[in-house]
């Protein structure tokens, strides 16, 4: 049985248990509607222009933040991983910034750039840059020194050694970091929409709808949309990674995740 079919069976089993628990009265319907009710509401929402605009706003902010994270983390990781003196000089600053939760920066971001799309993009960028950055640094540390010495013994310049020896070794690790960052960026984007009072976005839709009486169906429907987006992103990146990096030792790549 293919993994996809097994996943569908497990998901169907979960929804059947949920449906049965509500219909048997084990859970009050006002607190948790049945999956069938949520599905009907989800279909209705997908036909509403305002909700689709919210979905596009969330996905667009996530994509911009992830693209910026790659643009920052890849050159930053290569520099810090290949220049030990630079890594030592910046270590205290990085270790100070890395543990700070993105949500703790929401008041500061709102005061500086407001609560518009820039807020969620900046916070998602801040949160998602670390997995890519550190995966690249650790990958550079993991290169066999003999490979580097052999390249240098032939008079190969430092830039070419980086391009022909280091980058092929680093690429699978960086891609694993990208998968992690994609999930983190989506989480932070939606969380910022919840907490920063964004005008548009699925998070803003959920928090606005939750204030209404009997709003569990659209709230759960919006949550399911976020889950579907996250699943499709992760599944797409995983399939892409398996195709592009077939030559890589996937066990080692996933170990860093």
C-alpha positions as CSV (number, residue, x, y, z in Angstrom):
1,X,0.0,0.0,0.0
2,X,1.4,3.4,-1.0
3,X,2.2,5.9,1.8
4,X,-0.4,8.3,0.3
5,X,-3.2,5.8,0.6
6,X,-2.1,4.9,4.1
7,X,-2.2,8.6,5.0
8,X,-5.7,9.0,3.6
9,X,-6.9,6.0,5.5
10,X,-5.5,7.4,8.8
11,X,-7.0,10.8,8.1
12,X,-10.4,9.2,7.2
13,X,-10.3,7.2,10.5
14,X,-9.6,10.4,12.5
15,X,-12.6,12.2,10.9
16,X,-14.9,9.2,11.5
17,X,-14.0,9.1,15.2
18,X,-14.5,12.9,15.4
19,X,-17.9,12.6,13.6
20,X,-19.0,9.7,15.8
21,X,-18.0,11.4,19.0
22,X,-20.1,14.5,18.2
23,X,-23.1,12.7,16.9
24,X,-23.2,10.3,19.9
25,X,-23.2,13.4,22.2
26,X,-19.8,12.7,23.7
27,X,-18.9,16.3,22.7
28,X,-21.3,19.2,22.6
29,X,-21.9,20.3,19.0
30,X,-21.8,23.9,20.0
31,X,-18.1,23.5,21.1
32,X,-17.0,21.2,18.3
33,X,-19.1,20.8,15.1
34,X,-18.9,17.6,13.0
35,X,-16.3,17.3,10.2
36,X,-19.2,17.2,7.7
37,X,-20.5,20.6,9.0
38,X,-17.0,22.0,8.8
39,X,-16.5,20.7,5.3
40,X,-19.7,22.3,4.1
41,X,-18.6,25.6,5.6
42,X,-15.2,25.2,4.0
43,X,-16.7,24.8,0.6
44,X,-18.8,27.9,1.1
45,X,-15.7,29.9,2.2
46,X,-13.8,28.8,-0.9
47,X,-16.5,30.5,-2.9
48,X,-16.2,33.8,-1.1
49,X,-13.9,36.5,-2.6
50,X,-13.0,38.0,0.8
51,X,-11.8,34.6,2.2
52,X,-9.8,33.9,-1.0
53,X,-8.2,37.3,-0.6
54,X,-7.2,36.4,2.9
55,X,-5.6,33.1,1.7
56,X,-3.7,34.9,-1.0
57,X,-2.5,37.5,1.5
58,X,-1.2,34.8,3.9
59,X,0.5,32.8,1.1
60,X,2.1,35.8,-0.5
61,X,3.5,37.1,2.8
62,X,4.9,33.6,3.6
63,X,6.5,33.3,0.2
64,X,8.1,36.8,0.4
65,X,9.5,36.0,3.9
66,X,10.8,32.6,2.9
67,X,12.5,34.1,-0.2
68,X,14.1,36.8,1.8
69,X,15.3,34.2,4.4
70,X,17.0,32.2,1.7
71,X,18.6,35.4,0.3
72,X,20.0,36.3,3.7
73,X,20.8,32.8,5.1
74,X,22.6,31.2,2.2
75,X,25.4,33.9,1.8
76,X,25.4,34.4,5.5
77,X,25.9,30.7,6.2
78,X,28.6,30.4,3.6
79,X,30.5,33.3,5.0
80,X,30.2,32.2,8.6
81,X,31.0,28.6,7.8
82,X,34.1,29.4,5.7
83,X,35.5,32.2,7.8
84,X,36.1,31.0,11.3
85,X,37.2,34.5,12.5
86,X,33.9,36.0,11.3
87,X,31.9,33.3,13.0
88,X,33.7,33.9,16.3
89,X,33.2,37.7,16.0
90,X,29.4,37.3,15.5
91,X,28.7,34.3,17.7
92,X,27.6,36.3,20.7
93,X,25.2,38.4,18.7
94,X,23.7,35.4,16.9
95,X,23.3,33.4,20.1
96,X,21.6,36.4,21.6
97,X,19.1,36.9,18.8
98,X,18.3,33.3,18.0
99,X,16.4,32.3,21.2
100,X,14.2,35.4,21.1
101,X,10.6,34.2,20.2
102,X,9.2,36.1,17.2
103,X,6.0,36.8,19.0
104,X,8.0,38.8,21.7
105,X,9.0,41.2,18.9
106,X,5.5,41.9,17.8
107,X,5.1,45.1,19.9
108,X,8.5,46.4,18.6
109,X,7.6,45.6,15.0
110,X,4.2,47.3,15.3
111,X,5.8,50.4,16.7
112,X,8.3,50.6,13.9
113,X,6.6,49.4,10.7
114,X,2.9,49.1,11.8
115,X,0.6,46.1,11.7
116,X,0.5,45.8,7.9
117,X,2.0,43.0,5.7
118,X,5.5,44.3,6.6
119,X,5.1,43.1,10.2
120,X,4.3,39.5,9.4
121,X,6.9,39.4,6.6
122,X,9.7,40.7,8.9
123,X,8.8,38.4,11.8
124,X,8.5,35.3,9.5
125,X,11.9,36.3,8.0
126,X,13.5,36.6,11.4
127,X,12.2,33.2,12.5
128,X,12.9,31.3,9.3
129,X,16.4,32.4,8.6
130,X,18.0,30.3,11.4
131,X,17.4,26.7,10.2
132,X,18.9,27.5,6.8
133,X,21.8,29.5,8.3
134,X,22.9,26.8,10.8
135,X,22.4,23.9,8.5
136,X,24.8,25.5,6.1
137,X,27.3,26.3,8.8
138,X,27.2,22.7,10.2
139,X,27.4,21.3,6.6
140,X,30.6,23.3,6.0
141,X,32.1,22.0,9.2
142,X,31.2,18.4,8.1
143,X,33.2,18.5,4.9
144,X,36.1,16.0,4.7
145,X,39.3,18.1,5.1
146,X,41.0,15.8,2.6
147,X,38.7,17.0,-0.1
148,X,39.6,20.6,0.5
149,X,43.3,19.8,0.8
150,X,43.2,17.9,-2.5
151,X,41.5,20.8,-4.3
152,X,44.0,23.3,-2.8
153,X,47.0,21.1,-3.8
154,X,46.0,21.5,-7.4
155,X,46.2,25.3,-7.0
156,X,42.5,25.8,-7.0
157,X,41.4,29.2,-5.8
158,X,39.3,29.6,-2.7
159,X,36.2,30.7,-4.6
160,X,36.4,27.7,-6.9
161,X,36.9,25.3,-4.0
162,X,33.8,26.8,-2.5
163,X,31.8,26.4,-5.7
164,X,33.0,22.9,-6.7
165,X,33.6,21.2,-3.4
166,X,31.7,23.0,-0.6
167,X,28.4,23.9,-2.4
168,X,27.6,20.4,-3.6
169,X,28.1,19.1,-0.1
170,X,26.1,21.9,1.5
171,X,23.1,21.9,-0.9
172,X,21.2,19.0,0.6
173,X,21.7,20.4,4.1
174,X,20.5,23.8,3.0
175,X,17.5,22.3,1.4
176,X,16.6,20.5,4.7
177,X,16.9,23.9,6.4
178,X,14.6,25.3,3.8
179,X,11.9,22.7,4.5
180,X,12.1,23.6,8.2
181,X,12.0,27.3,7.5
182,X,9.0,26.9,5.2
183,X,6.9,25.5,8.1
184,X,8.3,28.0,10.6
185,X,7.5,30.9,8.3
186,X,3.9,29.8,7.8
187,X,3.4,29.4,11.6
188,X,4.8,32.8,12.3
189,X,2.9,34.5,9.5
190,X,-0.4,33.2,10.7
191,X,0.4,33.9,14.4
192,X,1.3,37.5,13.6
193,X,-2.0,37.9,11.8
194,X,-3.7,36.7,15.0
195,X,-1.8,38.9,17.4
196,X,-0.8,42.0,15.4
197,X,-4.3,42.9,14.2
198,X,-3.6,42.4,10.5
199,X,-6.3,43.6,8.2
200,X,-6.1,40.6,5.8
201,X,-4.9,37.0,6.1
202,X,-6.3,33.7,7.2
203,X,-5.1,34.4,10.7
204,X,-7.0,37.7,10.8
205,X,-10.1,35.9,9.4
206,X,-9.9,33.3,12.1
207,X,-9.5,35.7,15.0
208,X,-12.2,38.1,13.7
209,X,-14.6,35.2,13.1
210,X,-13.9,33.7,16.6
211,X,-15.6,36.7,18.3
212,X,-19.0,35.8,16.8
213,X,-21.4,33.5,18.5
214,X,-21.5,30.0,17.0
215,X,-18.5,30.6,14.8
216,X,-16.7,27.3,15.4
217,X,-17.4,26.0,11.9
218,X,-15.7,28.9,9.9
219,X,-12.9,29.0,12.5
220,X,-12.2,25.3,12.0
221,X,-12.6,25.7,8.3
222,X,-9.9,28.4,8.2
223,X,-7.6,26.3,10.4
224,X,-8.0,23.4,8.0
225,X,-7.0,25.7,5.1
226,X,-3.8,26.6,6.9
227,X,-3.1,22.9,7.6
228,X,-3.7,22.0,3.9
229,X,-1.3,24.8,2.8
230,X,1.4,23.6,5.2
231,X,0.9,20.0,4.1
232,X,1.2,20.8,0.4
233,X,4.3,23.0,0.9
234,X,6.1,20.3,3.0
235,X,5.0,17.5,0.6
236,X,6.1,19.5,-2.4
237,X,9.5,20.3,-1.0
238,X,10.0,16.8,0.2
239,X,9.3,15.4,-3.3
240,X,11.5,18.0,-4.9
241,X,14.4,17.2,-2.5
242,X,14.2,13.5,-3.3
243,X,14.4,14.2,-7.0
244,X,17.1,16.9,-6.9
245,X,19.3,15.2,-4.3
246,X,19.0,11.6,-5.1
247,X,22.8,11.3,-4.9
248,X,22.8,12.6,-1.3
249,X,22.8,10.4,1.9
250,X,19.3,11.3,3.0
251,X,19.8,9.9,6.4
252,X,22.5,12.4,7.2
253,X,20.4,15.2,5.7
254,X,17.3,14.4,7.8
255,X,19.5,14.0,10.9
256,X,20.0,17.8,11.0
257,X,16.2,18.4,10.9
